[in-house]
């Protein structure tokens, strides 16, 4: 049996765009075939399921036509009644339009299929079609790539997408891990930020948030934890400070940094800051509540200032 020619015939029939091609595929696969395609949902456990999927695909192609640019077949006999065929497959699809212009799709894939000999001859009992992971570099094993992807997903889950600061959930985890016995918590709020958005638009407002985040990171120590709590409010957790004087010194640096931003761009008015002192046994919720009360006092006193909760 020429399994190379048989494989070429099957793949070209699969890429065909008419009912005759679908019937040809049906004649070449086993009734109990297992098919694993490139999509997460593309797992079929019988010829009936696979054929139904092919018929739906014909409707959804919307005039797309596919051709085989390159097909290699490596034949690996397993038993006298079973043969494995594998190889790379490069496909080009054309015919669709984007904004009135013809569009082509180039797909570099690979496949494996198992032929099984039965009473009705050789049929495909297993077909697996996959797309290489383009994030995986040459000579790299898959677990390394997977680990990098997991680490990146974890980083993104902990970060605010606009400012790249820690998000509130990650900040809460940091607070629990540090379990501060002597620390200072800051709530920073942008004064009249809604007016900035109304006057200059949300794109400018977003840029203000990004620049403010960068200013805060450059103003604190490497051990301090900075977070975007939400909207125009931020949190900073500082340990190892020598009393209210040092806590106030950081607040003054933040106010001066905001004033420089105002003079440079005119898009940021000022900041109001509330600070609470954390001692052993004080949870984050209580610390935030005390800092928020101090923030309210800063707002009530005219803004552009800091208040340390008593």
ABEGO torsion letter per residue (X at the ends): XBAAAAAAAAAAAAABABAAAAAAAAAABBAABBBBBABAABBBABAAAAAAAAAAAAAAAGGBBBBBABBBBBBBBABAABBBBBEBBBBBBBGBBBGGBBBBBBBBBBBBBBBBBBAAEBBBABBBBBBBBAABBBGBBAAAAAAAAAAAAAAAAABBAAAGBBBAAAAAAAAAAAGBABBBBBBBBBBGAAAAAAAAEAAAAAAAAAAAAAAAAAABBAABBBBBAEEABBBBBBBGBBEAAAAAAAAAAAAAAAAAAAAAAGABABBBBBBBBBBBGBBAAAAAAAAAAAAAAAAAAGEGBBBBBX
